[in-house]
């Protein structure tokens, strides 16, 4: 299992939100590139980079930090507001190894177009759950439709090979991730990433035992609940 630090950006600076709530925001006085360098030097190989304004629809994607982080030798997963093939291409052209797609995966034709153009290795579908409902548009609206595993199976048939499962109500709480769906998603044939709620090194061990291929850690790294040494200890695959 790979430990993947998250860098969530709002107004040009790293922040963390509680359960996706913009009114419950913590700002960190560190430069984005310096934060990436800190993680790389600690052993990270990959970064989960989220443009929160674009995710919520309050700003356009900039892709401004992808090149800087990639230049440090980090694989960048670009997330937040990737709503079209053009958005995916723009992020990839700036150096993103992967794009993370949520809302667009539920819009007719967009997922197929991205898979055809970029390939399954460069595409991760975000499965963001709040109280059993898959959320889209920056976690503001339910996607409706199928339950999690049925929807995931439909994505698998479409050619998706990687999913990132997030429990919205755990995100930013440090209460531990919800690992219940991980094994079932893995059995569908996905490489499964987990996010939301990581609060200790023990959570990393539990996620690995549950079958996660990677785990995204944000607040816990920023605030020391998970030590930076965990990046070197668990980043090799």
C-alpha positions in Angstrom: 0.0 0.0 0.0 1.2 3.5 -0.9 0.8 6.4 1.5 -0.2 9.5 -0.5 -0.1 12.9 1.1 -2.9 15.3 0.2 -2.4 18.9 -0.6 -5.7 20.8 -0.7 -5.5 24.3 -2.2 -7.8 27.2 -1.7 -7.0 30.8 -2.5 -3.5 29.8 -3.4 -2.6 28.2 -0.1 -2.8 24.8 1.6 -5.9 24.3 3.7 -7.9 21.5 5.3 -11.7 21.4 5.6 -13.8 19.5 8.0 -16.2 17.2 6.2 -15.8 19.3 3.1 -17.3 22.4 4.8 -15.7 25.6 3.5 -16.9 27.4 6.7 -14.7 25.0 8.8 -11.4 25.7 7.2 -7.8 25.5 8.6 -5.1 27.4 6.8 -1.5 26.4 7.0 1.4 28.8 6.7 3.6 26.8 4.4 4.4 27.2 0.7 2.8 24.6 -1.5 6.1 23.7 -3.2 7.9 23.6 0.1 5.3 21.2 1.4 5.7 19.0 -1.6 9.5 19.0 -1.0 9.0 18.1 2.6 6.9 15.1 1.7 9.3 14.0 -1.1 12.3 14.2 1.2 10.4 12.1 3.7 9.9 9.3 1.1 6.6 10.2 -0.7 6.4 9.2 -4.3 2.9 10.5 -5.1 0.8 13.6 -4.2 -3.0 14.0 -4.2 -3.4 17.6 -5.3 -6.9 19.1 -4.9 -8.1 22.5 -6.2 -11.0 23.1 -3.8 -12.4 26.2 -5.5 -12.7 24.3 -8.8 -14.2 21.3 -7.1 -16.9 23.6 -5.6 -17.4 25.5 -8.8 -16.3 28.8 -7.3 -13.2 29.1 -9.4 -11.6 27.8 -12.6 -8.9 25.1 -12.5 -5.4 26.6 -12.7 -3.2 23.5 -12.7 -0.6 25.9 -11.5 1.2 23.6 -9.0 1.3 20.4 -11.0 4.6 21.2 -12.8 6.3 22.4 -9.6 5.4 19.2 -7.7 6.2 16.9 -10.6 9.6 18.6 -11.0 10.4 17.3 -7.4 10.0 13.7 -8.7 6.5 13.3 -7.4 3.6 11.6 -9.3 0.7 14.1 -9.1 -2.9 13.0 -8.9 -4.8 16.1 -10.0 -8.3 16.5 -8.5 -11.0 19.0 -8.1 -13.1 20.4 -10.9 -12.1 18.1 -13.7 -15.4 18.1 -15.4 -14.5 17.6 -19.1 -12.0 15.9 -21.4 -10.4 19.3 -21.9 -9.9 19.7 -18.1 -8.3 16.2 -18.0 -6.0 16.9 -20.9 -4.9 20.3 -19.5 -3.9 18.7 -16.2 -2.1 15.8 -17.9 -0.3 18.3 -20.2 1.0 20.1 -17.2 2.5 16.9 -15.8 -0.3 15.1 -13.8 0.2 11.3 -13.8 -3.5 10.8 -13.1 -6.7 12.8 -13.0 -9.4 12.2 -10.4 -12.9 12.5 -11.8 -16.1 12.6 -9.7 -18.9 14.7 -11.1 -18.0 14.1 -14.8 -18.1 10.3 -14.3 -21.9 10.6 -13.9 -22.5 12.8 -17.0 -23.3 10.9 -20.2 -20.3 10.3 -22.4 -17.7 12.1 -20.4 -16.2 9.1 -18.7 -16.0 7.2 -21.9 -14.3 10.1 -23.7 -11.7 10.4 -20.9 -10.9 6.7 -20.8 -10.5 6.6 -24.6 -8.2 9.6 -24.7 -6.1 9.2 -21.5 -6.4 5.5 -20.7 -7.5 3.6 -17.5 -4.0 4.0 -15.9 -4.4 7.8 -15.9 -7.9 7.9 -14.6 -9.2 7.5 -11.1 -13.0 7.7 -10.4 -13.9 9.4 -7.0 -16.6 7.6 -5.0 -17.4 10.2 -2.3 -20.0 9.0 0.1 -22.1 10.9 2.6 -24.5 8.8 4.6 -24.6 6.1 1.9 -25.2 8.6 -1.0 -22.5 9.2 -3.7 -21.8 12.9 -3.7 -20.8 15.1 -6.6 -20.2 18.9 -7.3 -17.8 19.4 -4.4 -19.8 17.1 -2.2 -22.8 19.4 -2.4 -25.2 17.2 -4.4 -26.1 13.5 -4.4 -25.5 11.8 -7.7 -28.6 9.7 -7.1 -28.9 6.5 -9.1 -27.3 3.3 -8.0 -26.0 2.2 -4.6 -22.2 2.3 -4.2 -21.3 -1.3 -5.3 -23.8 -1.3 -8.2 -22.5 2.0 -9.4 -18.9 0.8 -9.0 -19.7 -2.3 -11.0 -21.0 -0.2 -13.8 -17.8 1.8 -13.8 -15.8 -1.4 -13.9 -17.8 -2.5 -17.0 -17.0 0.8 -18.6 -13.3 0.2 -18.2 -12.4 2.0 -15.0 -9.6 0.3 -13.1 -8.9 2.7 -10.2 -11.3 4.2 -7.7 -10.8 6.5 -4.7 -13.3 5.9 -1.9 -13.9 8.8 0.6 -16.3 8.9 3.5 -17.2 12.5 3.6 -18.4 12.5 7.2 -14.9 11.2 8.3 -12.9 13.7 6.3 -10.8 16.0 8.4 -12.0 14.4 11.7 -8.9 12.1 12.4 -11.4 9.5 13.6 -10.2 6.8 11.3 -11.3 5.9 7.7 -14.4 3.9 6.9 -12.8 0.7 5.4 -16.0 -1.3 5.1 -16.4 -1.1 1.3 -12.7 -1.6 0.4 -12.6 -5.4 0.1 -15.8 -5.5 -2.0 -14.5 -2.8 -4.3 -11.2 -4.7 -4.7 -13.1 -7.9 -5.5 -14.7 -6.0 -8.4 -11.2 -5.7 -9.9 -10.3 -2.2 -8.8 -7.1 -0.8 -7.4 -8.8 1.0 -4.4 -7.6 4.2 -2.8 -9.1 5.3 0.6 -9.4 8.8 2.0 -11.2 10.6 4.8 -10.5 10.4 8.5 -7.0 9.0 8.8 -5.8 9.9 12.2 -3.0 7.5 13.2 -0.3 5.1 11.9 -2.6 2.3 13.1 -5.2 3.5 10.5 -2.6 2.9 7.8 -2.0 -0.7 8.9 -5.8 -1.3 9.0 -6.2 0.1 5.5 -3.4 -2.1 4.2 -5.0 -5.2 5.8 -8.4 -4.3 4.3 -6.8 -4.4 0.8 -6.3 -0.7 -0.1 -3.8 -0.1 -2.8 -3.2 3.5 -1.6 -4.4 5.8 1.2 -4.6 9.5 1.1 -3.5 11.4 4.2 -4.0 15.1 4.7 -4.7 16.7 8.1 -3.0 13.8 10.0 0.4 14.6 8.3 -0.1 18.4 8.5 -0.7 18.2 12.2 1.7 15.3 13.2 -0.9 12.7 14.0 0.8 10.5 11.4 4.6 11.0 11.4 6.4 11.8 8.2 8.4 8.6 8.6 5.2 6.7 7.6 5.8 8.0 4.0 9.1 6.1 3.7 7.9 3.1 5.6 4.9 2.4 3.5 5.5 4.1 0.1 7.1 1.2 -1.6 4.8 -1.1 -3.6 
